[in-house]
Amino acid sequence: MQWIAIDTLNHPTNGTFFSIITARRRTQLILWYQSGSGLRQGDTLHVGRQEIYINTGQDAIVLLNSVPFNRVVWQNIRTLNGCYPS
């Protein structure tokens, strides 16, 4: 399955990222993950059997958690955790 990144925040103290991703059916999720770099708007996320890759597969991510997108949750991540746009 292929997902497209909409927005990404970087957590400054632990080096993790939060991203909103969307699928073709308009399903949206918030991901919390570790990676060498965060997803940029328009990047594609490819989900395989055991690994998740950004774009062409050069950067793998470690998924920490995912939840359905909710504006209130996204705003809380942005303001309460001190995250900033990546």
KAMO-V133431 format. One record per helix or strand of 2 or more residues. SS is the DSSP state (~ for helix, > for strand). FROM is the first residue (numbers start at 1). TO is the last residue. Records with the same first field share a line. If there is no record, write none. Layout:
# KAMO-V133431
SS->FROM-TO / FROM-TO
This chain:
# KAMO-V133431
>->2-10 / 17-22 / 28-34 / 44-47 / 52-54 / 59-68 / 84-85
~->71-80
